[in-house]
Amino acid sequence: MSTAILRKAGITVRRFLLAITICSSLISNSQRWYPDSMMRALTSAYGIKRVDITNAVSKFYWTQNYDSSVLYANRALGIAKELNYIAGEAEAFRNLGVTSIYKGLKEPEVKPFLDKAILLFKSLGDKKGMADTYNNFGSMWMNFQNYPYSLIFFD
């Protein structure tokens, strides 16, 4: 934005830069707050709630910290299997698949996770879980530049 436009709007450059600084500070603080609050919630959670929070932490790390995302997805998967919590297992497999997509892994390393997730979501009749996983399949095929398959799954 040019200085002339800011002056015309009655905003000084210093005020504009201060507003930008405050907004970016609030955004970065809220991003730090989320994992911190989830970790606090995780320490006191048990059972199904622990699986759901662990999966949420895994999802938070999808694009920024692959190792952490895989770690939490595997933890969620282990707890969900112990509890026979099929929805938690399905979400953990989906997390592993999506993390693998973002990590840039190839189809043979990604597809089995998403295949397992879709089977589990179908067994539960979980339409949202199925839709989310089909969307992830679409992203996977798009990343592999197989656009016809990608469109099928996005559709």
N, C-alpha and C positions, 0 to 999 in steps of 0.2 A: 504494500500500500504506500502511496506516495505521501510526502509530508503535506502537500497542498490539499489533498483530499481530506486528510485528518484535520487540518486547520479549518477547512470549510465546514466540517462536521462539528467543529467546536471541541475537538479532542487534541490535546497536545501529544507530541510524540512520546514524552515521558509517561504520561498516563496510559497510553496505548501499550507501551512496553511493560509497564507495571501490571496491567490487566493480563497480558499474555503470560507473564511470569507467574502470577498468582494462579491462573487457570492450569498451567502446565504443572505447577507444584501440587495442586489438588488432584490432578489426574494421576501423577506418579505416586502420590501418597495413597490413593484409593487402590492402585494396583498392588502396592505392598500390603495394604490392609487385608485384602481378600485372602491370600495364602496364610497370613498370620491368624486371622479369625478362623479359617478352616482348620488349621493345625490345633488351635485351642479346642475347637469343637470335637476334633478327632480324638483328643486325649481322653475325653469323658464319654465318648459314644461307645455303645455296645451293640452287638447283633447286626440286624439289617441296617440300622442307621449308620453304623461304622462302615459298612460296605458302601452305602450311598455316598457318604462324605469322602471316603477314599477314592471312589470313582470320580467324584467332582474335582478333587485335587489333581488326579491324573489328567482330567480333561483341561484343567487350567494350564497345565504344562505342555499340552500338545505341540505348540509351535515354538516354544522358547527353550524348553529343556527336555529333550527326548528321553534322556536317561531317567530323570525323575518321573516323567509320565509313565514309562514302562515299569518302573519300580512300584509306583502306587497302583497301577492297573494289576500287576501280578499279586500285590498284597490283597487287593479287593477280590480278585479271582479266588485266592486261597481261602479267604474268610467266607466268601459266598458259597464255595463248594462244601465247606464244613457245615454251613447252615442249611444247605440245600436250597439256597436262594437263587433261583434260576434267572430272575430279572437282573440281579447283581452280576451273575456270571456273564450274561449276554452283554451287559454294558461294559464290563471289563474287557471282553473280547473285542468289542467295538473300539474301545480306547486303544487297545494294542494295535488294531488295524489302522486307525486314523493316525496314530503316532508314527507308524511305519510309512504311511503315505507322506507325511510331512518330513520324515527323515530321508525320503528319497529312495526307499528300498524298492526292489522290483516286484512284479506281480506274484511270483511264487512265495515271497516272504510276507506279502500283505494279504492276499486273497483268503488264505485259510482262516485268519482271524475274523474277517468279515463274514465268511461262509458260516462259521460257527455261531457268530452273533445272530445272523439272520435265521438260522435254524432254531435257536433258542427263543428268539422273539416270536417266531411263527408258532412254536409249540405253546406259547402263552397267549397267543391271540393279541399280542401287544402291537397295535397298529402304528403308534407313534415310534416305537423302537424299530419296527420294520421300515417305516418311512425314513427315519434318520439313517439307518444302515444302507438303504438303497441310495440315498443321497451320497453317502460315503463311497459306495461302489462307483457312482457317477464321477466323483472327484478322482478316484483311483484311475479309472479308464481315461479321464481327461489328462491326467498327469502322464500317462503312457501314450498320449496322443492317438488314442483309439476313439475318435469322436463319435462314430456310429453307436458303439457300445455305451459310451458316456451318455448320449442322448436317451437311449433306451432306459437306463437306470434313473436318470433325472426325471424322465417322464413317468 
